[in-house]
Amino acid sequence: MERTASQSPAERLEHLILEAQRRAPLDVAQFLLKESDETVGAVLKHLQSAPGYRILMRFPEDRRHRIVQFAGDHVGDPWSVAQGFPEDSVGRLMEPVVAVFSPDLTVREAVGKIRQWVHETLITYGYVIDEQEHLLGVLTMRELLLAEPDTRLADVMLRDPFWVRADLSVSDAMKEVVYRHYPVYPVCDAGGRLVGIVHGFMLFEHQKFEISAQAGRMVGVGKEEHALTGWRRSLFMRHPWLQLNLVTAFLAAFVVSLFEETIAQVVVLAAFLPVLAGQSGNTGCQSLAVTIRALTLDEFKPGVFRQVLAKETLLGTLNGAIVGVVAAIAMIAYAINAGAAEPVTLGLVVFLAMTGACVASGMTGVLVPVTLQRLGADPATASSIFLTTATDVVSMGLFLWLASLLVL
């Protein structure tokens, strides 16, 4: 959608509007992504409410707030309603419902209304509500097509339909809809009143984005940051975590400084410090990844925490011992080649330190995210920082302490 030299701003806008009317919301959002917020809002202002709102929802959260200022009430009003619901809730993803009917209408009357509405938006289901707007039933196009024209909607609707609450988190909603796979779900408030609809693909895309964002949050990259986010905003979001990581790194350095004399007398120890830290860190990351996945999928039912902690402790012991044997052999060979005293004892120190560090890192990989969640913090945001600190302190401290105890 490159702008040609012969196009004026007005012609460019007209061209964008025409393309937006022809294409699917995802495609429209893609070619509008590089346009200014004012231009995007001007395009959405010339579209029907439903497609305009769907295009808006394809933009990053920070841009939506600015785009709605230029998009007009038909897009801005549904957006304002959505902002009244908790972040990451179904209500934030819902859009206004159009095909709403009284149960006393006939099939002929409903079809007549649908024929008018389809010029403005895609209609998948119709929704039957009472005078208080409580959801009574759902109408499928198949039932309307096969029913007699004078049949009341109350007689052809699907009663007691499945719906999701607007204040329900997307992750909890996904657990309820995962086996249903409907294209559209009605959204109701706590009292069962119909307040909107949410498309299945929006739920799945949002959940996919949440899962993909975990890797970034673990190193201080927020889910609000995208590839095209400005460098100033990216710096503001990332840098505080780097400062926190620096502070925790000083703690590991302090532990090492306590054993300066040990390192000075047994120089070969310095070569294996990064080996221990790296191996125990990888063990902890494996445990951390499994734990965060379990928290995301709500697998920590009563009694499960102890089982997971025991399993990761056992895995840390076994993996640490097996890797420790290989590392011990390497230490013995290195010590002999370097002419260090007591190479076998040094190998034993490496074996014990590797085993103990992997046990501690496996346990920490479970304890840190669970503790953060219970304290109300996002376990994916800071877990890796605390895990790295714990594994560095334990692995290096244990290694140097054992060397001081057994070698010197």
Beta strands, then each sheet from edge to edge (+ up, - down):
strand 1: 100-101
strand 2: 125-129
strand 3: 135-140
strand 4: 158-159
strand 5: 164-165
strand 6: 184-188
strand 7: 194-199
sheet 1: 1+ 2+ 3- 4+
sheet 2: 5+ 6+ 7-
end
